[in-house]
Amino acid sequence: MDDADKLLISELRHNGRASISDLSTLLGMSRATVRARLDRLQHTGEVIGYSVVLKDDMLSDPVRALMMIGIEGRGTDRIIRQLSGLPQVRAVHSTNGRWDVIAELGTDTLEALDAVLFDIRKFDGVTQSETSLLLSTRKRS
């Protein structure tokens, strides 16, 4: 991926519905070049989809947190499935280093966050966890 691809992706992050013509104008490239680059990024798996972010999505979770989770043995896939089934879990990330999985959580209250943390800590195979509250978001992709 070169700098032009990164600029294209940046523009799509700001407006995933931008037309090829608009992207062409913004990036100073021909429409054929923009289309070819976008097709290649999709074909190689760099771009895997598009989504819509609603204002309500940003406001619906007054309490947000990241929960780093350590897992014993080979239970990671099962725990990821369990996490994915919880409505308070917004995303699940595998990682390297000290923690095996990071879960993004969103709730209405601190009490609801405490309850979901308690439930997750009871999952068979969860050996340790650390949670950080998200105070503000300075940049969202």
FENSULPE-V359272 format. One line per field, one symbol per residue. ss: DSSP state (H for helix, E for strand, L for the rest). burial: 1 if it has 9 or more other ideal C-beta (glycine too) atoms within 8 Angstrom, else 0. Layout:
ss = ???
burial = ???
//
This chain:
ss = LLHHHHHHHHHHHHLLLLLHHHHHHHHLLLHHHHHHHHHHHHHLLLLLLLLLLLHHHHHLLLEEEEEEEEELLLLHHHHHHHHHLLLLEEEEEELLLLLLEEEEEEELLHHHHHHHHHHHHLLLLEEEEEEEEELLLLLLL
burial = 000111111011000001010111001010101110110011000110000000000000101111111110001100110110010110010000001011111110000110011011001011001010000000000
//
